[in-house]
Every structure is written in structure tokens, then in C-alpha cells.
Amino acid sequence: MASSLAVHHCSSVSRCQRVPWRLNGLGFHPLLTTTSSVIRAQKRVHLSRTYCTAKPFVVAEDEKYGNKQVISVTPRLYDYILSNVREPEILRELREETANMRGSQMQVSPDQAQLLAMLVQLLGAKRCIEVGVYTGYSSLAIALVLPESGRLVACERDAKSLEIARKYYDKAGVSHKVIVKHGLAMDTLESLLLNGEACSYDFAFVDAEKRMNQEYFELLLQLVRAGGVIVIDNVLWHGKVADPMVNDAKTLSIRNFNKNLMEDKRVSISIVPIGDGMTICHKR
């Protein structure tokens, strides 16, 4: 659901100007609205965002949430977050090479990769699957923390991207941990099941064709053991999932997938607003 927002611009002399804003997924942008439209907007569920130089945050106006202040990540704050990511040198090299490529926005962010690696470590994971490798940033982050006997099945259909991924697996000394599967991920996942590998994986990460999320999830739920974790990327889709005016095929599929997950009793879930939004699913 779209949210009407209010922003307080606070100065050192404590003067504030309140103006209507709307979240569009890339940031907060002022809306040119009429009085009647503002009144209509106020009848909808909405947020109040107080923006000060030191403490930008979002507050849900529904009093049942207790006026909890939730941080709003500004460019300056995000730079600070990135400066506190422990990014291995090999990952930095890969990130910078990928940044010059077409489609570089598909690469997960360093803070996302750090979270994925930590989840793998917390699980004590030895067998992992990644659906959608691109140039290998997230898969390399995972492979680096896997034990020597660990294995990561990396599914990617683009051969050119895989060339870069393989180069960095070799450079990092983790090629023996990564089983590259070039082709359609659905075919690979189905073949793993046919090979008797159900319930034998500890962790899976999905960052591929968004309209296939439900299909990927159903297969991975069969491959991942009870107590294992499945993480799906881009579940907030640049904020489009919350905008009822956006109804393209990808947005609708992600919105429906999120709804289905919310009702799926086979997993415990948590949407984490990191990167473009990731849902962490714990198989029961």
C-alpha cells in the first residue's frame, strides 16, 4: 500500500516545515498536491518521517506501534554503513570490476554479502545453493566462509558473467568449493532432486528472475533441510511493491510472492530492509 509521508526539516534553531512526501523506492520526493488530495491521503495508512541532519527516521502514525522511530537510510548514512563493512580485498576487486559492466546494479551490495556470509557461518553450513550468480560477488562471499569440505552449487545462465565469476573463484582459491551450473536454474534444481539430494542443503540464496521466485522457492524448500535457511533478494523491489499504482508483471509477481510467504506456515520469515530488501526464511 502506498504511504503518505510527512517530513520535518529541523534546523539548529528548531524551526520545522511540514510538507507531504511520498516514497517511490529511490528515495523521498515531495508531491505537488491539492488540499483535497492531502485530506484523502491522510485517510490512508501513512507514515511520518522526521528529517533532521543528525537523526533522520521514520515513525508509523498508527499509535498501536508506539511511535517507534525507525532509521531512514540517507546517502550519508549509507556511506557510513559501507565504511563499516569488513569487505575482503578479493571481493572489493570483483565489485570494482563489475561496477564497469552493463547490469552492475544486479550485484549485491557489500553489506548484503556480509550478512549472507554471516548467516552461512551461524548455520555452520556446509552445503549451499545460489540461484543467480551474475559475476559471483555473493557466491564468492559465501564460498570464502565455507569450510574446506563445503560445497556451493552456483546456478547461472549467462556464460559471460560466469567467466568473471570463475576467474575470481580461482583467484580467491575457492574453486574447489564451487560447483558451477551453467544453464536454467529450474533444470539444475530439479536435477538435484532427481539425484536424491532432497533435504541435504543448509542454505540457499535466490537473486534471479523475479517472476520465478515462487517456483525457485518451492524447489529449494525440498532441497534445504529442516532448520536450514533460504534468502530471497529484491523483495521490496525499489519500493514498487508498496505502490498500488505500479502493477507491471515483475512487481505483481514479487508482491504476490511476498503475500504467499506471509501465509506460508512451512517457514518462519523476516523481511530485512537491506539492499533492495531480502526475506530470510527459516525452514521449520
C-alpha positions as CSV (number, residue, x, y, z in Angstrom):
1,M,0.0,0.0,0.0
2,A,1.3,3.5,-0.9
3,S,2.1,5.6,2.1
4,S,1.6,9.3,2.6
5,L,4.6,10.7,4.4
6,A,5.4,13.9,6.3
7,V,8.8,15.4,6.6
8,H,10.1,17.7,9.2
9,H,13.1,19.8,8.2
10,C,14.7,20.8,11.5
11,S,17.3,23.5,11.8
12,S,19.6,24.4,14.7
13,V,17.0,26.9,15.9
14,S,14.4,24.2,16.0
15,R,12.2,25.6,13.2
16,C,10.4,22.9,11.2
17,Q,8.4,23.0,8.0
18,R,6.0,20.1,7.4
19,V,5.4,19.1,3.8
20,P,3.7,16.0,2.2
21,W,6.1,13.4,0.8
22,R,5.8,10.1,-0.9
23,L,8.1,7.1,-1.0
24,N,9.0,5.9,-4.5
25,G,11.7,3.3,-3.9
26,L,14.6,5.5,-4.9
27,G,14.2,8.0,-2.1
28,F,11.7,10.5,-0.7
29,H,10.3,13.1,-3.2
30,P,7.9,16.0,-2.5
31,L,4.4,15.7,-4.1
32,L,2.6,18.6,-5.5
33,T,-0.8,18.1,-4.0
34,T,-4.1,19.9,-3.6
35,T,-5.8,20.3,-0.3
36,S,-8.4,17.7,-1.1
37,S,-5.8,15.2,-2.2
38,V,-3.9,15.7,1.0
39,I,-7.1,15.1,3.0
40,R,-7.7,11.9,1.1
41,A,-4.1,10.8,1.6
42,Q,-4.5,11.4,5.3
43,K,-7.3,8.9,5.4
44,R,-5.0,6.2,4.2
45,V,-2.4,4.4,6.2
46,H,0.6,6.7,6.3
47,L,4.0,7.4,7.9
48,S,5.5,10.4,9.4
49,R,9.2,11.0,8.5
50,T,11.1,13.4,10.7
51,Y,14.2,14.6,8.8
52,C,17.0,16.3,10.8
53,T,20.6,16.4,9.8
54,A,21.6,14.3,12.8
55,K,18.7,11.8,13.2
56,P,16.6,11.0,10.1
57,F,14.0,8.5,10.9
58,V,10.5,7.2,10.0
59,V,7.6,7.0,12.5
60,A,4.4,5.0,11.9
61,E,1.5,7.2,12.8
62,D,-0.6,4.2,13.9
63,E,-0.3,4.6,17.7
64,K,-0.5,0.9,18.1
65,Y,3.2,0.8,17.0
66,G,4.1,3.1,19.9
67,N,5.6,5.8,17.8
68,K,8.7,3.6,17.3
69,Q,11.4,5.6,15.4
70,V,12.9,3.6,12.6
71,I,16.1,4.7,10.9
72,S,15.8,6.1,7.3
73,V,19.0,5.4,5.4
74,T,20.2,8.6,3.7
75,P,23.2,8.6,1.3
76,R,25.5,9.9,4.0
77,L,24.3,7.3,6.5
78,Y,24.7,4.5,3.8
79,D,28.2,5.7,3.1
80,Y,28.9,5.3,6.9
81,I,27.3,1.7,6.8
82,L,29.6,0.8,3.9
83,S,32.6,2.1,5.7
84,N,31.9,-0.3,8.4
85,V,31.6,-3.4,6.2
86,R,34.5,-5.9,6.5
87,E,34.9,-6.4,2.8
88,P,37.8,-8.8,1.8
89,E,40.2,-7.4,-0.7
90,I,39.2,-10.0,-3.3
91,L,35.6,-9.0,-3.0
92,R,36.5,-5.4,-3.4
93,E,38.4,-6.2,-6.6
94,L,35.4,-8.1,-8.0
95,R,33.0,-5.4,-7.1
96,E,35.0,-2.7,-8.8
97,E,35.5,-4.7,-11.9
98,T,31.8,-5.4,-12.0
99,A,30.9,-1.8,-11.5
100,N,32.1,-1.0,-15.0
101,M,29.9,-3.6,-16.6
102,R,26.4,-3.4,-18.0
103,G,23.9,-4.5,-15.4
104,S,26.2,-3.8,-12.5
105,Q,23.2,-2.9,-10.4
106,M,22.4,-6.6,-10.2
107,Q,25.4,-7.2,-7.9
108,V,24.5,-7.4,-4.2
109,S,25.9,-4.7,-2.0
110,P,28.8,-5.3,0.4
111,D,26.5,-5.1,3.4
112,Q,24.2,-7.7,1.9
113,A,27.1,-10.0,1.1
114,Q,28.4,-9.6,4.7
115,L,25.0,-10.6,6.1
116,L,24.8,-13.7,3.8
117,A,28.3,-14.8,4.8
118,M,27.3,-14.4,8.5
119,L,24.2,-16.5,8.1
120,V,26.2,-19.3,6.5
121,Q,28.6,-19.1,9.4
122,L,25.9,-19.0,12.0
123,L,24.3,-22.1,10.4
124,G,27.6,-23.9,10.3
125,A,26.5,-24.5,6.7
126,K,28.5,-27.0,4.5
127,R,26.2,-27.3,1.5
128,C,24.7,-24.2,-0.2
129,I,22.9,-23.2,-3.3
130,E,22.8,-19.9,-5.1
131,V,20.3,-19.2,-7.8
132,G,21.6,-16.3,-9.9
133,V,25.3,-15.8,-9.7
134,Y,26.0,-12.9,-12.1
135,T,29.7,-12.1,-11.7
136,G,30.0,-14.0,-8.4
137,Y,30.1,-11.4,-5.7
138,S,27.6,-13.1,-3.3
139,S,28.7,-16.6,-4.2
140,L,32.4,-15.7,-3.5
141,A,31.4,-14.2,-0.2
142,I,29.7,-17.4,0.7
143,A,32.5,-19.7,-0.6
144,L,35.1,-17.7,1.4
145,V,33.4,-18.7,4.7
146,L,32.6,-22.3,3.8
147,P,34.8,-25.0,5.4
148,E,37.3,-26.7,3.0
149,S,34.9,-29.6,2.7
150,G,32.0,-27.2,1.9
151,R,30.2,-27.0,-1.4
152,L,28.2,-24.3,-3.2
153,V,26.1,-25.1,-6.2
154,A,26.1,-21.9,-8.2
155,C,23.4,-21.6,-10.9
156,E,23.8,-19.0,-13.7
157,R,22.6,-18.9,-17.3
158,D,24.9,-16.2,-18.6
159,A,28.2,-17.6,-19.7
160,K,29.9,-14.2,-19.9
161,S,29.2,-13.4,-16.3
162,L,30.3,-16.8,-15.3
163,E,33.7,-16.3,-16.9
164,I,34.3,-13.4,-14.4
165,A,32.9,-15.4,-11.5
166,R,35.2,-18.4,-12.3
167,K,38.2,-16.1,-12.6
168,Y,37.6,-14.8,-9.0
169,Y,36.9,-18.2,-7.6
170,D,40.3,-19.2,-8.9
171,K,42.0,-16.1,-7.6
172,A,40.5,-16.5,-4.2
173,G,41.4,-20.2,-4.0
174,V,37.9,-21.4,-3.6
175,S,37.2,-23.1,-6.9
176,H,37.1,-26.5,-5.3
177,K,34.2,-25.3,-3.2
178,V,32.0,-24.0,-6.0
179,I,30.1,-26.3,-8.4
180,V,29.2,-24.1,-11.3
181,K,26.0,-25.0,-13.1
182,H,25.6,-23.1,-16.4
183,G,22.0,-23.2,-17.6
184,L,18.5,-22.7,-16.3
185,A,18.3,-22.8,-12.6
186,M,15.0,-24.7,-12.6
187,D,16.7,-27.5,-14.6
188,T,19.6,-27.7,-12.1
189,L,17.3,-27.7,-9.0
190,E,15.1,-30.4,-10.5
191,S,18.2,-32.5,-11.3
192,L,19.4,-32.2,-7.8
193,L,16.1,-33.5,-6.5
194,L,16.2,-36.4,-9.0
195,N,19.7,-37.2,-7.8
196,G,18.3,-37.8,-4.3
197,E,19.6,-34.6,-2.7
198,A,16.4,-33.6,-1.0
199,C,16.8,-32.1,2.4
200,S,20.6,-32.2,2.1
201,Y,21.4,-28.4,1.8
202,D,21.8,-26.0,4.7
203,F,21.5,-22.6,2.9
204,A,20.2,-21.1,-0.3
205,F,20.2,-17.6,-1.8
206,V,17.9,-16.5,-4.7
207,D,18.7,-13.5,-6.8
208,A,17.5,-14.4,-10.3
209,E,14.4,-13.9,-12.5
210,K,11.8,-12.3,-10.1
211,R,8.8,-13.8,-11.8
212,M,10.2,-17.3,-11.0
213,N,10.7,-16.7,-7.2
214,Q,7.8,-18.9,-6.2
215,E,9.0,-21.8,-8.4
216,Y,12.6,-21.5,-7.1
217,F,11.3,-21.3,-3.6
218,E,9.2,-24.5,-3.9
219,L,12.1,-26.5,-5.2
220,L,14.6,-25.1,-2.7
221,L,12.2,-25.9,0.1
222,Q,12.5,-29.5,-0.9
223,L,16.3,-29.3,-1.1
224,V,17.0,-27.4,2.1
225,R,16.9,-29.4,5.4
226,A,14.6,-28.5,8.3
227,G,16.4,-25.7,10.2
228,G,18.0,-24.5,7.0
229,V,17.7,-21.0,5.6
230,I,16.5,-19.6,2.2
231,V,17.2,-16.0,1.4
232,I,15.4,-14.2,-1.4
233,D,16.7,-10.8,-2.7
234,N,14.8,-7.8,-4.1
235,V,11.6,-8.4,-2.2
236,L,11.0,-4.6,-1.8
237,W,11.7,-4.0,-5.5
238,H,12.7,-0.3,-5.2
239,G,9.6,0.4,-3.2
240,K,7.3,-0.6,-6.0
241,V,5.7,-3.4,-4.0
242,A,4.1,-0.8,-1.7
243,D,2.8,1.4,-4.5
244,P,-0.7,0.3,-5.7
245,M,-0.2,2.4,-8.9
246,V,2.6,0.1,-10.0
247,N,1.3,-3.2,-11.4
248,D,3.8,-4.4,-14.0
249,A,4.4,-8.2,-14.3
250,K,7.6,-8.2,-12.1
251,T,6.1,-6.0,-9.4
252,L,3.0,-8.1,-9.2
253,S,4.9,-11.3,-9.0
254,I,7.1,-10.1,-6.2
255,R,4.1,-8.6,-4.4
256,N,2.2,-12.0,-4.7
257,F,5.3,-13.9,-3.7
258,N,5.6,-11.8,-0.5
259,K,2.0,-12.4,0.3
260,N,2.3,-16.1,-0.2
261,L,5.4,-16.2,2.1
262,M,3.5,-14.3,4.7
263,E,0.9,-17.1,4.8
264,D,3.3,-20.0,4.4
265,K,3.5,-21.9,7.7
266,R,6.3,-24.1,6.4
267,V,8.8,-21.3,7.2
268,S,9.5,-18.5,9.7
269,I,10.2,-15.3,7.8
270,S,11.7,-11.9,8.3
271,I,12.0,-9.1,5.7
272,V,15.2,-7.2,6.2
273,P,15.4,-3.7,4.6
274,I,19.0,-4.1,3.4
275,G,19.9,-3.5,-0.2
276,D,16.6,-3.8,-2.2
277,G,15.1,-5.9,0.6
278,M,15.8,-9.5,1.5
279,T,13.5,-12.1,3.0
280,I,15.2,-14.6,5.3
281,C,13.2,-17.9,5.5
282,H,13.9,-20.5,8.2
283,K,12.5,-23.9,7.3
284,R,10.5,-25.4,10.1
